[in-house]
Amino acid sequence: MHVSKSVAGYTLPELIITIAILAIVTGFATQSWNTWVGKARHRAILENYHTLFAFARWTAASQRSIVTACPLSATNECVDDWQKPVSVFIDNNKDRKPDDDVILRQVKVDLTSYSLRSRTASRGYFRFNASGMSEGAMGSLVLCPQDTTQGTMTYMPVNIAGRFRVEYDTDGDGIMRLPWGAKISC
C-alpha cells in the first residue's frame, strides 16, 4: 500500500494576497481610529467646559455669591487667553481676582489641535450671580480645529440664564451663522 504525503504550508501567491488584504484592512482601521480619536478629543473638550460652567453656575447659586470663570495670569487676575487653565472662584467684589486667593476649581483642557477664543467683548471672563444667572453681559467661546478634517468648529454660548450650550458648524465651511444674523469664523 502506497501512502501519499501531503505538503503543508502556503504558496507564495497565497502569502502575497494575504499580506495585501491585511495592508488594506490596516489602512482602513488606522483612518477610522484617527477619526474616532479626533471625535473623542473634541467631545472631551466640550464636556470639560460644560462641567466647568455648570460647576460655576451651581456654586454661585448654592453659595449665594458672585462667581467668576476665567483663565488667570501669574498675578491671579483674569486674562483673555483661553489656551491657559480656566479657574472658577468666588468674586463678590467683582475685581476679577479670587477672593482671599481661593480658587474653587481649575481645569486645564487639552486643546491639542484646537484653538479656543472667547467672545466676551474683550472681558475674557464669565460671571454668575447669586441666582446662577449670567452677571453683566453674556458671552461665548469658539473652538476652532487646526485641521478641519480632524475636527468641527464649535460655538459655546452661555446665555443670560447662565446655561451653557453647544452649536456645531454642520456644513464644515468654517463659518457659522447665528439665528440673529451674526457670523462667526475661526
Sequence and secondary structure as in RCSB ss.txt:
>XXXX:A:sequence
MHVSKSVAGYTLPELIITIAILAIVTGFATQSWNTWVGKARHRAILENYHTLFAFARWTAASQRSIVTACPLSAT
NECVDDWQKPVSVFIDNNKDRKPDDDVILRQVKVDLTSYSLRSRTASRGYFRFNASGMSEGAMGSLVLCPQDTTQ
GTMTYMPVNIAGRFRVEYDTDGDGIMRLPWGAKISC
>XXXX:A:secstr
        S  HHHHHHHHHHHHHHHHHHHHHHHHHHHHHHHHHHHHHHHHHHHHHHHHHHHHTS EEEEEB TT
S B S TTS EEEEE TT SSS GGG  SEEE    TTEEEEEESTT   EEE TTSSB SS EEEEEEESSTTT
   EEEEE TT  B  EE TT SSEEE TTS EEE 
